[in-house]
Amino acid sequence: MDLHFYEKLIDYRNRQGMAPQIGAQMTKITEGHAWAELTVQPNQQNLIGSVHGGILMTFADVVAAAAACILALDFMRFSQSRIAT
């Protein structure tokens, strides 16, 4: 996949789904890998001042889903090429 595809995917992930809901920003996506940043807001902290577990797990899910998306697309492309031959 080309660089333009990854840039479009980053843009899409930053506008849709849970990433914008929690304030996460996807910064880089490559084949099977994804990087993101999250600045924790006061309303995302628990009673002792650390990040709330739900925010942390949502952040992990957002990043993992972005990485898995690339692998799924590669798998579908590979599967289709195997069926076509």
URTA-V58586 format. One record per residue. N is the residue number from 1. RES is the residue in one small letter. PSI is psi as a letter, one per 40 degrees, with the letter a starting at -180 (999 if undefined). Layout:
[[N/RES/PSI] [N/RES/PSI]]
//
This chain:
[[1/m/i] [2/d/i] [3/l/d] [4/h/d] [5/f/d] [6/y/d] [7/e/d] [8/k/d] [9/l/d] [10/i/d] [11/d/d] [12/y/d] [13/r/d] [14/n/e] [15/r/d] [16/q/i] [17/g/a] [18/m/d] [19/a/d] [20/p/d] [21/q/d] [22/i/e] [23/g/e] [24/a/i] [25/q/h] [26/m/h] [27/t/d] [28/k/h] [29/i/h] [30/t/a] [31/e/h] [32/g/e] [33/h/i] [34/a/i] [35/w/i] [36/a/i] [37/e/i] [38/l/h] [39/t/h] [40/v/h] [41/q/i] [42/p/d] [43/n/e] [44/q/e] [45/q/i] [46/n/a] [47/l/d] [48/i/e] [49/g/e] [50/s/i] [51/v/h] [52/h/h] [53/g/d] [54/g/d] [55/i/d] [56/l/d] [57/m/d] [58/t/d] [59/f/d] [60/a/d] [61/d/d] [62/v/d] [63/v/d] [64/a/d] [65/a/d] [66/a/d] [67/a/d] [68/a/d] [69/c/d] [70/i/d] [71/l/d] [72/a/d] [73/l/d] [74/d/d] [75/f/d] [76/m/d] [77/r/d] [78/f/d] [79/s/d] [80/q/d] [81/s/d] [82/r/d] [83/i/d] [84/a/d] [85/t/999]]
//
